[in-house]
Amino acid sequence: MTSFINNEIIEKVKDRSDIVEVVSDYLPLKKAGSNYVGLCPFHNEKTPSFSVSNSKQFFHCFGCGVGGDSIEFIMKKENLEFVDAIKLLADKYGIEIKETKVDPEYIKEKDRAYEINRETARFFYNNLNKNKKAMNYLKKRNIDSKTLRRFGLGYSIDSWDNLYNHLTNKGYKAKDIAKLGLIAPRKKSDGYYDKFRNRIMFPIIDTRSRVIGFGGRIMDDSMPKYLNSQESIIFDKSNCLYGLNLVNKYSNRERILLVEGYMDVMALFSKGINYSVASLGTSLTERQAKLLKRFGKEVYICYDSDRAGIKATLRAIDILTKENIEPRIIVLPDDMDPDDYINKVGLARFEKLFSESYNYMDYRIDIIKSKYDLTKAEDKIKFTTEVGELIKKLKSSIEQDVYIKKISKDTDISIDAIKAEMKKINYKKKTNYKKTYTGTQNITPVDSEVKSGKLKAELDLLRLMIEDKDYFRYIDENLSVNDLSSEDCKKIFQFIREEYNNSEFIKTEDIIDKARKDNIYSYIFRSIIEMDIKYDPTNIEDSIKDLINTILYKNLKKQREDILKEISDYENKVENDQENDYLSNLILELTRLNNEIKFIK
């Protein structure tokens, strides 16, 4: 069996490892402009040629040519393998390492998947150069041949088995190709068919230059407009950003721009914007937010200006601020996307948008303001209540004061009125809590007035998952099946996940029929289906977070109670002078649980 460290731990080590701090442990560095310099530790020199970039988190020696990130520095300096370098840095920054035992067959399967995708990308690329219709389409979209090659664009011809025949003739097995979502079994006969047909193909490439998946765009108005690879052994959409491989290669990491689509990334890159990425047609995830933080000192969002784009921008702001990123928002004219805009007005005007961008709070306030007619008294009251809730979430009292004064000046609502509304909001929130603990047992309980609080939260979340795939994605990312207490709820959670694997939305009548066939049409399932959604759509994400926290809090509290009982039982059995490593471990676990509970809000 082979051991490996999962990617999440590796990314955490990369995030925590400050290159200047790591290198400074081995040699003295001096500030030189925006970088640091010193004598290269890898060859003898008298004049410093070893440069360390804090913004890029990268080192490079102009004398001997070596370079890389913190991990590569440790590997070279300590003569360690990759995994051992990760362990050394993890120990330095207090990150717990959990190694996973992996069957060699699993490694072989991954390598085979990379091979199949690489061969597929080459095949699509060759198809594109032979197809005038596809080439003309890209020409009309202002994608030049240089950009086409750099992104490795391809074309899937209008055939049911073109790719299938090519890959099987190369010796790859149909079942392995199907696992990557490139082909699928025929329903009414034997054999397989190509899933991508008559589409411009966008290889999705990771920062190690490996093809991990594909996106396909239709060239007419038929639907679906975009079709993406299914998740696989090498492809996790929530942990990838389209174009990040080129940002990694070309960008100075001063800024990174988040856009919606493949074509936006390509259009911007072709005009000189080499730091834009897209989130693969899904809502931004926390893992993607961490990537943005790593690859850009400043994060900008430039989504479409339509209603869906605004909704996606607000959701992205929530995710980014949770990661302590304060994004700026670029607002485009109505009915335009970055692709349209930069092709119409050019690079210079597009770059000016960065200086005209909105602070994320100003953007949110403007969106709230656009919902109301502030010449009407009732709308002014609603606006003040909603904007007061927004300001209340700011952690800094100075920031709160700045925005209270700004809103007062812009809307002619008095400072005292806004503050009074915020106090009212705070009072309402406090009355929902039964008791607040202090010290090491600082626990924030959830709403105690809800009957069977945890089960009610589980049912509400499952109903919301059925209602909207975006809600499902967020819940699925932040809650596991095992966090649920009801066995029926666990089955329904899995059932909903399976349904969304095959469809973008769930029809109530279809899910009822399937639930009956799968024998999960229980009382709990019926109550979820018949449930009315009583949450305010404008605050739905906060409501979902509260429901998730209710479940997590109850789970942690139960674990804490079990640990306290275990400690009590152990202390009653063991003499004071006996070895107490076991007790120490229990206390450490209790401390961890207390800390986790403390941060649930």
N, C-alpha and C positions, 0 to 999 in steps of 0.2 A: 504494500500500500504506500502511496505517495502522500506527503503532507503539503498543504498549501494554506496561505493566508488570504482570506476573502478580500475582494476589491474595496469593500467599504472601509475596512481597517487600513488598507494601503492608502486610500484617499484621505483618511483622517490623519495618518502620519504625514502625508504630503502637505495637508492644510496647516498642521501645527508646526512643521519644521521650517523655521525661518533660516534662509540660506546664509545670511550675514552672521547670525548667531552660531550656526553649525560650523562654518568655516573659521570663525573667530576662536573656537576652541582649539584650533590647530596652528593658527598663525595670526600675527597682528595685521589688522587692516586699517587703512586710512581713507577718510572720505575724499573723493575726487569728483566733484560735480554731483551728478545724481547717483554715481556708483561708488564702490569701494575698491581699493587696489592693495596689493601686497606681493611679496616674493612667492613665486610659484613653488608649491610643496612637491611638485612632480618632476622638476628638473632644476639644475643649478643655475642661478642667475643673480646678478648684482643689481640690475635695474628692474623694478617691478613691472611685470607684464601680465600679472594675474588679476583679472577684473571680476568683481561680484556685483550683480545687479539685484537690488532689493525689489524693484518693481516687477522684473521678469522672474525672480526667484531662480536665477541661473548664474553659473560661473563659467568663465572662459579664459584660457591662457593664450595670449597672442604669440607667445614664444614657442610652446610645444604643441599647441592646438587642441589640448584636452578641454572638455566642457561638459556641462550637464546640470542636473538639479541636485538637491541635498542628498538624495539616495545615491546617485552616481558618485558624488564626492566621497561619501562614506565608503562605498564599495572599493573605490580606487585607493583611498588613503589607508583604509584598514585591511585591504586585500580580502574583502568579504564577498560572498555570493549575495544576490538580491535579497533573498529571504532573511539572511543574517543581518544585512544592513537595515532592513525594516525593523527587525527586533531591537537593534541597538538604538535606533531613533525613537522607537516606541517606548523603550525603557527610559530614555532621556526625558521624554515629555509625559511620562506617566500614563501611557495608553496601554490598556490591557490587550494582550495578543491571545487570540483563540485560534489554534491551528486546526484545520479540518483534514481528516484522512480521506484521500481520494483514490478510488480504484484506477489503476493505469488505463483501463478501458475508457474511463471518463475523459482522460487527457487525450486519448486517441480520437475519441468522438469529436472533441472540440477542434483538434487539428484538422480532422476530415471536414468539419463544417467550414472552417476558414478556407480550405482548399476549394471546396465546391463553390463558395461565394466568389472567390478570386476568379475561378474559371468562368463563372456566370457573368461577372463584370466585364471580362475580356470579350466574351461572346456578344453581350449587348453593345459594347463599344464598337466592335467590328460591324454589327448590324446597322448602327447609326450612320456610319460613313458610306454605306451602300444604299441608304434610303433617302431619296430627294425630298419626299414629303416631310419627314422628320427634320432634316437639315434646314429646309425652308422655314419650318415653324420656329426653330431656334433662332434663325437669322432675323425673322420678324420680331422676335422678343429681344433683339440686340445682344444675343449671346455669341461672342466671337469664338473662333477656333481655339485660341489660346485658353480661354476660360473653360471651354468644353473639355479640353484635354486635362486641365488642372483638376477639374471636378470628376473626371472619368465618366462623363455622361454616356448613355447608351440608348438603345431602342429595342423594345420587344415587338417582334413582327406580329401581324394579325394571323396567328396560327394557334391551333389547339395543342400541338405537341412539338413545336420547334425546339424549345429549350430542353424538354424531356428527352428527345432523341439525341440531342447533342451531348448532354451530360451522361446519359446511360452508355452512349458509344465511347465515351471517355473512360468508362469502367466504374462510374459511381452508381450506387444502388438507389433504386427509386425511394425506398423507405427513408434513406438518409437525406435525399433531396426534399422529400415531403416534410420532414421535420423542420426544415428551414422556411417553409411556406412558399417555396418556388413552384411546386406542383401540388396537386390534390387528387385523391382517388375518385374515379368516376362513380356516380351513384347507380346508374342503370346498366353498367357493363364493367368488364374488367379493364384494368389499365389506369392511366393517369392523364390529367390534362394540365397545361400551363396556366398558372393563375394570373400572370402578367401577359397581356396581349394588347398590341397596338398602343403602346405607351412610351413616352420619354422616360428613361430609367435613370434614377439618381442613386448611385452607390452611397451607402452610409459607411463612413470610414472612421475608425477610432484613432486616437493620438499615436498609436503604434503602427499606423498605415495599414491596418487589416480591414478588409471589407466584412462588416458585421450584419448588414441588412440592406434592403432596397426600398426606395419609394418610387412609385410609378404615376406619372401624370398623363391624363388623357389629353388629346389635342383638339377636341371639339367640346360641345356642351353636354355630352352624355355624363351619366353619373355611375359610380362615384368619381369625382374629379381626381382625387388622389387615392391610391391604394398602397398600403405599407406592408412590409414583411410582418409576419406574426412573430411574437417573441420566441426566442429559441435558446439553446444552450450557450450561444455567444451574443445574443441580442436582447437587451433589456432597455426598452424605450425610455423608461423613467430615469435612466442613468446615462443618457446620450444626448448630445446636441449636434445637429447637422452643421458641418463646417468647422467644428472645433479642431479637427486635424490641421486645417490651414491656419487657424488662429494660433495654434501651438507652434506652427512653423514660421509664420510671417509677422505676427503682431508684436508690438512692443509692450503689450499688456497694460497700457495706460488706461484704456477704456475697452469695453466690450458692449456690443449692441445686440439686443434680443429682438428678433423679428419673427413673423409667423410662418413663412413658407420657404421652400427650397429656392424658388425663383427669386425671391427677395435677396437671399444670401448671395446667389450667383450674380445678380444684377449689380449689387453693391460692390462685390469683389471685382467685377470687370471694370468698374469705374474708380477703383483705388481704395475702397473701404474694405480692408482686409481683417476686420475684427468683428464681423457680424455672424450670428448663429441663429438657428431655429430649433424649436423644441419638438420636431417630428410629428406635428399635427395633434399633439396632446396638450392638456393643461400643464403648466410648469410644475415640476415636482421639487421637493426639498433637495434631493440629490443633484438635480440640475442647477438649483440655486447655488449649491456649494461649488459646482464647476464654474459658474459665472464669477463667483467670488475669487476663485483661484486664478482665473485667466484675465481679469480686468480690475484695475484699481477703482475705476468708476463704471457703474452699470447703467445702461440706458435701455429703455423699452420703446420700440417703435412698431406698434401693431396697426392694423387697419383702423380707419376712423369710423367704421360702422358700429352698430349696437353690439354685435358679437365681439368686435375688437375691443370696445370699451370694457365689456364684461371680462374678457380675458386679461386686460391690463390691470383691472382692479384685483383679480385673483392673483396675478403675478406679483403685484405689490405686497399683498398679504404674505405670500410665500417668502419673498426676498427680505422683507422687514423682520420676519421671524428669524432669519439668518444674520440679522444685524447689518443688512445691506440697505442703504438708502438710495433707491434708484431715481433716476430722472426720466421724465416722460417726454418723448418727442411726439407732437400732435401734427398730423398731416391734414391737408384740406379734405373736405368731404369726398367720399367714394374714391379715395386714392390709397394705394399701398406703396411701400418703399420702392418696389420695382417700377411702378408707373412714374412715381415722382422723380427719381434720379434720372430716368431716361428722358423725362420731359424737361427738367430744369437744369440738369447737370450736377457735377460734383461740388462746385463752389457753393451753390445755393443749398444743396443738401447739408453740407458741413456747417452752414450757418445755423441750421436747425438745432445743433447741439448747444449753442450759446443762447438760443431762444427756448430751450427745453424747460419743462416745469419741474419744480421740486415735487416729490410724490404726494406730499400733504396738500400743496396748492392744487394739484390735479384732482385729488379726491374731493376737495372742497368745491371746486368748479363743477364737478359732476353732480354733487348734491345740489348745488345752486341751480343747475340747469333743470332740475325736476320741479322747481317751484316758481311761482310768480310772486316776487317779493313786494309787489305793490298791494297784494292782498294780505290782510291781517292773519287769516287762518294759515296761509302758506308760510308766512314769516315765522309763525309759532312752530310749525312742523320742521321748517329749515333749522331753526335754533335748537330744537330737540335733537335732530339727527346730527348736526355738526357738533353739538356739545358732546354727544357720545363718541364721536371721532376724536375730538381733542382730549377727552378724558383718557383715551388709550395711550397717549404720549407719556413716556416715562419721566421726561424732564419737566419740572415745574416752570423752568425758564421758557422752554418751547411752548408749553401751554399758554403762558402769559403772552408771548409774541403773537400766537395765532388768535387768541381772544381779542387782542387790540387790533389786529389786521382785519378780522371779520367785522368787528364793530365799526371800523372806519369804512369798509367797503359796502356794508349793508345798512348802516345807520341804526343798528341794534345796539343798545347800550352794553357796556362792559359788564355792569352789574347784572343785567338780565341774562347774559350768556353764562356768567358764573353761577347765578342762582339755578339755572336750568341744569348745569353740571352737578351741582350739589344734590338736586332732586334725583338725578340719574344715579348718583352714588348711593343715596339713601335707599332707593328702590332695590339696588343690587344687594345691599347689606341685609335688607329684610328677608332676602331669599336664603340666608345662611343661618343655621341654628347656633353655631358656636365656633369661635376661632381660637386655636391653641397657640401658645408661644413657646420660645426656646427650641430645644431639639425636637419637640413634637409639634412644630408649627404646621398644622394640617388645615387645609381649606376644604371643609365639607361641601358636598353638593346639595342641591335643593332637597330639603327633607320633607317637603309637603307632597312630593310626588309619591304615590303609592307604588310599592315594589320598584323603587327608583332605578335599579340596574336593569331589570327586565323591561321596564317601560322604555329606557334609553335604547336597549337592544332592538325592540320592536320598531321604534321611531326611525332608527338608522336603517333598518332593513327596508322600511317603507320608502325612505328617501332614496335608497340605492335603486329600487325598482323604478322610481319616478324619473331619474336623470342619470345618464352614464357619467357625467362630470362629478356628481355627488358620489357615485359608486367608486370612481377612481380615487377620489380624495380619502374616502373612508377606508378603502382597501389598502392604501399606502400607510395609513396611520393606525390601523387596527388589524389584528390577526384573528383568524377564526377561533383560535384557542382562548382569546380574551373573553369570548362570550360564555355565559354560564349555562344557558339552556341548550340541551342537545338538539331540540327542534330548530332553534335559531342558528346553530352551527350548520345544520344540514341546509337550511334555507340560504345562508350566506354562500356556501359552496355552489348551490344551485344557481343563484343569481350570477355568480362569477362565470360559471359555465355558459349561461345564456349570453352574457356580454362578450364572451370569446367568439361567438358566432354572429352577433348582431350589434348594431349601434344603438338600438332601443328595444325595450321590452313591451309587448302588447299584453295587457292584462288577461284577455281571453286565452291567448296562447300559453301564457305561463301557468294559468289555472289548469288547462288541459294537460300540460306536461307534468305538472305537480301531481295530478291524479294518477297519471301513468307511472310516475316514479315513486308513488306511495308516500309522498310527503305533504299530502293535502290535509294537514292537521288543523286543530282548533287555532293554534298559534298562527299558522299560515293564513287561514281565513281572516283572522283579526287584522293581520298586516294588510291584506288586500282591501278590506273594507274600511280601513282607517282613513280619516280625513287628515290632510296635511294642514296643520295650524300654525306653521312657522311663517314669519314675514319673509317674503322672497328677497327683500333688500338686505336682510341680515342673516340669510340662510347659512352662510359659512361659519359665522360666529355660533349659530345654534348647533351646527354639526360638531364644531370643536367642543362645545359644552357637553354634548351627549357623549362624545368619545371620552372626554375627561371624567365624566360620571362613571363610566365603566372602568377606566384605568384606576381611578381613585378607589373604587370599591374593591378591585382586585388587590391593589397595594395594601389597603387597610386589612384585608383578610390575611395576606401574607405576613403583615406586621403582627397581627394578633397571634398567628401560629408561632412566629419566632419568639414573641414575649412568653408564650406558654412554655415553649421548649427551654428557654433560658431559666424560667422559674422552676421547671421540673428538674433541670440539670443541677441548679444550685442547691436544691433540696437533697439531692443524692450524693453530691461530691463534697469532700472535706476541703477546707480553705487552702491547705498546703499541697493539694494534689495538682498535677499538671493540668493546665486549663486552656490548651490550644483550641480545643473544641469550643469552649465558652467564648474565647476571643473571636473566633470566626463567626459565631452567632451574633456577637455584639457588632462586628464589622458589617454583617449583613443587615442588622437592624438600622445602623447608621445610614447605609445605602438606601434602604427603604424610606427612612425619614426624609432624606434629601430629595428623593424622587417625589414623594408625596408633597413636600413643601413647594415644589415648583409647578405643580398642577394648578392651573387657575381656571 
